[in-house]
């Protein structure tokens, strides 16, 4: 009896489930490319500064 009740409660749940839709990636904008360039330059400058500080020891 418990199995029938559990099956009756779980069976309709698949009917209400939404189908999965794959996310579509957005194109990269000019602004995003600019800030990526700025971040890359800042990282390289920071690494150079750290190398300078470490080499002084």
Helices and strands as residue ranges (DSSP letters): H 2-11, H 13-16, H 30-55
